[in-house]
Amino acid sequence: MRLAVYNIEWFDKLFEKDNSLKTDTESRQRLTAIAEVIATLKPDILGVVEAPNHMNNGSKKTTACLQNFSSQFNLNLSRSLIGFPSPGQQEIAVMFNPQVCQLSHNPDGSGKKNPPFNESFEFDTDDDRIKEVYKFYRPPLELDVNEVATGKVFKLIIAHTKSKGIFSAVDMLHWQRENERNRRKLFAECNWIRRRVDSLLENNYSVVVMGDINDGPGMDQYEFQFGRSAVEIIMGDIFQPDRLLQSHVGRPKWKAGGWVPSSTRFKDRFTETNINVLIDHILVSHDLAVQVDSHRVWNPYQLDEARAIRSALKKASDHYPVTIDLL
């Protein structure tokens, strides 16, 4: 079973209000590029970050958009699901091949320490012994996955956590404050996800967490201040190795241009240079068997297999997809 996660930049802009695909030249080119990428990846499950909008009044539905897209381009991912809709724009969704697996939205959580993802979470992020209240802008999507051929079952969480991007600060003082505020919210969200993972592991579930975590080991100087990255919070405590979620891509290495592997890039505010970063992840509990060397970050400038679709990848999104194969 191949899992994939893909942040498809403003996917919503490619659909009409009636869930149909736009037909202007620019939209068709992007839609075709996205379909080419997905067809090349051949995933059985695709987590979609920045999925089309879902309107509570029923005028537009994420699942209808995705299923229309799949049908138009003859993809095997004929079914789709969302969880708790975002209060604003963009959703977290999943597309899947029903002949390979069956998925269902099955949200978990109860109480203040481990609430459902559409509620609020109390967590002390600044060590002042006063808990702050946090809410997800896009609640993570919690799924039960059942493989048709084997009956194997595991839990899948797809997330899009707080971005560290700063777009309004005009001086260093406000930039510093906003940066730290964003980092603390990101840490709170990842601690919330980790508590859910702990609860599932305690109940003997296998777990996969994937998505755009907006962080990775070595991504910025705040790791030195706080001691770890946000993705390492989700991965777990090294003193409980049997409960760690594993990243089979390994720790990225710093090379010319930034990190390798990398799933996207951003422009440094001060140097005005583009930096490669790995912020899209698939994390797997140790009891799930993974095909050796199957983890791929489909960056066409770093992965030989991706070079054939470099044009489609560049046109499709500002992120590159990530895949892994479960045995």
N, C-alpha and C positions, 0 to 999 in steps of 0.2 A: 504494500500500500504506500503510495507516494503522497506525502503531505507537502503543501506549498503555502507560503504566505506572500502577499503582494500588495504593497501600497500603490494603488492606481490613482495617480494624481487627479483630483477633481473629476472622478469618474461621472459624477452627477451631470456635469456640463454636456455630456454626450447623449442625454436622453431628453425627450419631450415630456411635458406634464402628464401626458396620457400613457407614459411608460414605454413608448415606442422609441426606436433609435433615431437620432437626428440624421438627416440625409445631405447636409451641406458638405462640400468637398473636404474641408479641414476636419470635421467630425468623423467622416467616413474613413479618412486616412488614419486617424488615431484609433478608431474602433477596429479597423483591420489590423493595425500593428499590435494592439492588445490581444486580439484573437490569435495572431501568429505566435506571440510569446507563449500564451497559455497552451496552444496546441503543441508547441515544441517541448514544453515542460512535461506534458502528459500527467498532470496530477489527478489523483482520485479524490482528494479533498483540497480545496483552495480557500484559504482565509483571505478575505478581501478587506483591506483597510482603505478608507475614503470611498466606501461604496455609495451608490446613489442614495439620495435623500428619501426618507420615509415620512409622509405627511399623515398625521393622526386623523385627519378628516377623510382619509381614504382616496384623496385625489391623485396621489402618487405613492407607489409601493416599491420598496427596494427589491423585494423578491421578484416582482413582475418585471422590473427593468432587467435584472440579471438573467432571468429565464428567457426573456425575449432576446437578449444578447446571445445567450448560449444556443438558442434555436436558430438564430440568424446565421451563425457561423458553424453550425453542426458540431458543437463541442459535446463531449460526453458528460460534462457537468450540468446535467439537465435539471437538477433540483437545487434550491437555495433556501436559506433561512436567515433571519435576524433574531436578535434577542430583545432587550429593552431599547426602544428607539432613543436616539439622541434628542435632547431638547432643542438643538440647533440644526446645523447642516452636517452632512456626511454621516455614514453609519459604519458599523462593523458587521460584516456578513460572512456567510460561508456558501460556497458552491460545491456540489459533490456529485459523484457518479453513483446513482442508486443501485446499479448492478454490482458494485463492489462493496458499498457500505451504506448503512442507514444511520442518519443523524437526527437527533431531536434536541430542542432547546430545553435544558433542564437546570434552571438556576438554583443555586444552593445558598446557604448562609442563614444565620439567625443570631439575634443578640447584638450587643454593642461591639463585641470583640471581633465578630465575623459576620457582619450584616450582608444582606443581598446587595449586589452591585448597583442597584438603582436607588439605594437609600444613602445614608450618610455614615461616615466612618470617623471615629475619634482617635487621634494619634498625636503624641507629643513629638513634634519635629524639631523643636529648638531647645530641648532639655531644660525647660523651665518648670517642669512638673505640672504644667497645665496642658491638657489635651486640646488641640485644635480640631475643628470640624472640617472634613473634606467630603466632596462629592465628585464622582466621575462625570466629566462632560459627555463622554461616550462610554456607557457601562460595558465592561468586557462581556463577550458572548460565551456562555457556558453550554457545552454540548456533551451529550452521550453519543459515543461512536460505537457502532456494532458492525464488525466486518462480516459480510454475508457468508463467505466461504468457510470461515473457521469458527464463527461465533465469538471471536475475541472482542472484548469490550474495554474501552478506556475513556477517560474524561479529557476533553479538549477545551482549553480556554484561549480565546483570541482577544488580544488587547491592543489598544492604541492609547498609550499613556501620555502624560503631559509633555508638551514640547518645551524645550529650553530656549527656543527662539525668542529674541527680543526685538520688537519692531517700533517701540514708541519712545524709549529712553533717549534723551538728547545730550546727556552729560555722564561722566564716569560714575558719579555718586548714584544717580538713579539707575544706571545700567547695572551697577554692582548690587543694589538692593533688589532689582527685578530678577537678576540672575539667581540670587540666593533664594528668593521667594519661589521661583519656578522649580528650582532644585528640590526644595523642601516638599512642595506639592507632588513632584514626581516620586520622591522617596515614600511619601505617605501612600500614594496609589500602589506602588510596588510592594510595600509592606502589606497592604490589603490583599493583593493578589497572592502573596506568599502565605498569608494566614489561611486563605482558601485552599491552597495547595497542601498545607500541613493537615488541614481537616480531611481532605480527600485521601491523602496517604495514610492517615490514621485509620481510615475506614477501608484500607486495603485496595484502593483504586490505583490503577496506573494513570499517569497524568502527562499531558503535553500542554505546554504554554507556548504560544507563538504570536507574533505581531510586531508592530512598530513600537518599540519600547523607548525610542528617542534617547537611548544611551547605550554605552558599551564600555568595556574595560579600557581605561586610558584615554577616554574621550575629552576630558578637560581637567583643569586644575582643582576643581571642587572635590574630586576623589581624594586628593591629599588632605583636604580639610575634613571631609566626612569619613574617610577611611575605606570607601568602596563605591562602586558604581551601582546605579539602580538595577541593572540587569543581574548583578551579583546578589542583590537582595532577593529577587525572585528565585535564583538558583538555590539559595539556602545556605545553611551553616556548615562549614567544613568539618566541624566537630560532630556532625551527624551525617556521615558520608552516604549512608543507605537512604537518606531522604533528599539528597542533592538532585536537582534537575541538571542534566548534562547538556552542554553545548558541544556538539560533535565537530564543529568547525574549528575549535581551538581558540586560543587567545590571538587576536590580530597582532600583526607586526608593523612597526612604524617604518615606512620607506619613503622615498621621494614622492611627494604629493599627498602623503597621509597614510592611512591605515590600509593594510592588506590582510584579509579580504575586506571589501567595503561594499555597502548596499546603497549608498547615496553620497552626496557631497554638499557642503555648504560653503558660503563665502565668509571668511574670517572678517569680522567687523573692523579690525585694526590694520591688518596687513593687506586686505582686499584680495587675498589669494584664495583659491578653491581648495578645500581640505576634504579628502576622502574619509568617510566614517562608516563604521558598522553599527547600525542601530536597529536593524530588522533581524529578529532572532527566532529560532525554533529550539525549545528546551524540552528535554525528554527525561522522564523518570527512569532510573537505572534498570527496572524490571522489564522494560520494553526493548526487544531486540531490534537493533538498527543494522542495516546493511553497511558493511565496512566501507569507508570512504565514499558514502553516498551523499553526504551533506554538501550542498552546492549553493554558493552565492553567485547569481547569474550576472556578474559584472563582465561585459564583453572585453574590457581592457585588462582583465586579470584572469579570466577563465577561458581556456581554449574552446570548450564546448559552446560557449555563448557567442563566439565571434560571428558565426553564421547568421545570427539574428541581431547583430549589433544595431542596424538601422531601425528595426522594429522596437528594440528595447529603448533606444534614445527617443523615439517618437511617442512611445506608449506612456511613459511616466518618468518622474524625476527620481524614482527608486528602482532598484533591481530586485527581482523576486528571490526567495530562498526556498530550497527544497531539501527533503530528507526522505529516505525509504525505510519503512518499517518492515521487518520480516514476519 
